[in-house]
């Protein structure tokens, strides 16, 4: 056979393969979006019997629907097929499996999938953390955050927001402060989800009552956190008074303290405070 005919046949085969994949993806997506998960699964199996090979995107589509409907039983069947055809290391398939198990609150199975993943990015870490948050496992969720940071994985607002929902009492005030400091350190404090979650966490911790009860154990972090608690509640005057009070107790404000207080000095009512603070910052050569 002439070379040009071989090339033409090869192109036709590739084109047909691409068309089959598009057809398979289109049908699966259609079934999932219409809520017909059982039909999507049966169609996928029938196409496999006819020689059609699903890819990671296809499995991702059906698993997304499974997660949304919390159909863990169906998710396990899809998982078995993924293993059978050797796709468990596919990034898209494994990520979708992890997300499905986490959203179905099957955190042990989600963790098993996570352990076997060849590539773990911030999306997979966040999905696993969120899964443990959903089941109220505070200890494991925060342990995973520590592991994530030790491995140098990028954290973002979706990492911290679920964790803040677990801090729902006075006994978690110190942990709330620590988490808030991490949020600020990573420059994420202005994200709406985190602002709201932080505000809620501090509200539920009754920050002032806890602060007043910690007279003998306050450090600079404690003062700064109380300062932030006032500011997120728009109690600017209380924040400025606390700023002066901490110095009266012998605590020297750091750059974070000044940044917080100056942020509350932008309006006309507090312009004099702002000028005084600006002078102090210049004096300290910051």
N, C-alpha and C positions, 0 to 999 in steps of 0.2 A: 504493500500500500504506500502511496506517495506521502511524503512528509507533511504536506499541507493538509491532506485528508486526516492524518493522525491528529494534527493540531486542532482541526475543526471539530473532530469527535470529542477531543479532550475538553474543548471550550463548551460544547453542548452538554456534556456530562456535568461540568461544574455549574453551568447555568441552571440545569434541571435540579441539581442538588440545592442550590440557593433558593429556587422557587419552592421546593418541597419544605425547606426550613421556614420560609416566609408563610407558607400555607399553614403549616403546623402551628407556628407562633400566633398567627391571626385567629385560628379556630380556638386555640386554648384561651387566648386573651378574651375572645368573645364570650365563651362559656363562663369564664371567671367573672367578668364584669356583669353578666346577667344573673350571677348568683348560682349558676348550675355547676357546682364543684364536682358532683358525682359524674355528670356528663363529660366534664373536662377530663376527668381521670379515665373514664372508659374510652374516650376518644384517643387519649394518649397511648393507652395500652393497645388499642386496635391498630393504630398507626405503627407502633413498634413491631407488632406481629407481621405487618406488611413491609417491614424493612426500613421504615422511617426512623432516623436516629435523632432523638431530642438532644438539645444542647443545654448549657447552663442557664441561658436566658429563658428557655422554655420552662425548665424546672422552677426558675425564679418566679415566673408568672403564676404558675399554679400554687406554689407555696405561699405567695403573697395573699392569694384568696383564702387559702387554708388558715393562715394566721389571722386574717380579718374575721373569719367565721369561727375561730377557735375550734376547728375540726382536727383535733390532735390525732384521732383514729385514722383519718385520711392522710394526714401528714406522715404518719409512720409508714404507711404503704408506699408513699412517694419516696420516702427515705430508703426503704428496702430496694426499690427499683434503681435509685441512684447508686447504691452500693453494688448492686448486681451488674450494672454496666460500667462500673469503675469510674464514676464521676464524683466520688466523695471528696477528692482533692481539687475539684473545679472551684475556683474562687466564687463564682456567682451562685452555684448550687449550694456550697457549704455555708455561705453567708445567709442565703435564704432559709436554709434549714435551721441555723442558729436563731435567726429572727423569729421563725415560726414557733420553735419550741419555747423561746422566751415569752412571746406574746400569749402562748397557751398556758403559761405558768408551769411548764415542765422544765424547771431550771436545771435539774440533774442531767437530763438529756441534752439541754442546751450547752451545759458545761462540757459534756463528753464530745460534742461536735466541735466546740471551741478548742479543746485540747488536741484534736486531730487536724486542725486547720494548718495548712502549709504557709498561709499568709494571714496575719492578723493585723488589721488596721484599726483606726479609731472607731470606725463604724461597727465592727464586730465587738470591740470592747464595750462600746456604749450600749449595744443591744443586750449583751450579757449582764452588764450592771443594771440596766433597766428591768431585766427579768427578775433579778433578785430583789430589786426595789418593789416590784409588783407583789411579790409574795411576803414582803415585810422583813426580809432577812438583812437587817441593818449591818450586822458584823461582816457578812460575806461581801456585801456591796461595797463597803469601805475598804475591805481588804483588796478587792479587785482594783479599786482606784489606786491604792498604793502600788500594786503590782504593775498597773498600767504606766504609772509615772516612772517607776524604776526601770522599765524597759524603754523609756524615752518616747513613748507613743504620744502624739499630739492630743491634748485635751481641748474641749470646746464647750459651748454653752449646753449642748445636749448631754455632756458628761455630768455636769454638776447639778443641773435643774432637778432631775429625779431624786438625787441624793438629799437635797434640801427638804423634800417632802417627808423624809423619814425623821427629821429633827423636830418633833412635835411636843416638846415639853421642857420644863426648866432644867432638867438634868442633862439636856443636850446643848446647853448654852455655850459651853466651852468648845464643843465640837462644831457648833454653828459658826463661832468666831474663827476657828481654824479654817473651815471650809471657805468662809467669806474672804479670808486673807489670801487663800490660793486663787480664788476667782479674780481678785484685784491684781495679784501677781501676774496672772496670764492676760490681763487687760480685757476681761470679759464682763466687767461689772455693769456696762451700759446695755447689755442685751436684755430685752424686755422680759423674757422668760426667767432670767436669773434675777433681775430686779424684783419681780413679783414674788418669786420663790424665797428670796432673801428677806424681803419685807415680811412675808408670812411667817418664816422661821423665827425671826426676831420678835414678832408680835406674840407668837405662841410661847416663846420662852420667857415673856414678861421681863425684858432686859433690865429695866431699872430695879426691880425687886431683887433680881439675882445679883446685880451689881452692888447694891447697898448691903447685901448679905455677905459680900466678899471683901470686906474692908482690910482684913489682915493678909490677904493673898493676892491683891491686885498687882499686876505688872503693866508694862507699857501696852502690851497687846490687849489687856482688859480695858484700859482707858480708851484706847483707839476704837475698840469694838463698841463700847458704850457711846462714843462719839458718833459712830456710824449709825447706831440704832436711833439716836435723836434725829440725825439728818434724814434718814429714810422715812421718818414720820413727820418731816417738815417742822421739827422743833428747833429752829436755828438758834434762837436765843439761849435755849438750854444747852445747845452744843457749844456756843461761845463761852458760856459760864463754866461749863465743864472743862474747856480748854484752859481757862485761868485756874480753875480749882486743881487740876492735875499738877500744874507747876507749883502751886502752893504746897502740895504734898511731896515735892521734890522730884517729880518725874519730868525729865526733859523731853519735849516733843521731838519726834523724828520727822523725816520728810513726808512720810505717809500721813502723820497727824496734820501737818500744814496743808497738804494737798486736799484732805477732807474738809478742813475748815474754810480754806480759801474758796472751795467750790460753792459754799453757801454765802459767799460775800459778793456775788455778782449783781444783786439787785440794789436799787438806790437806797433802800432802808438800811443796808449794812455796808455802805460804801466806806465808812470810816474804819470799820473792822478790817475791811480788805486792805486799806492803805497801811494800817498798823502791821498787819500780818506780812504784807509785802516788804515792809521795812525790816522786819525780823528775819525774813528769808534772805534778804540781801546781806544783812549783818552776819549771818552764819555762812555766807559765801556758797549758797546752794543754787 
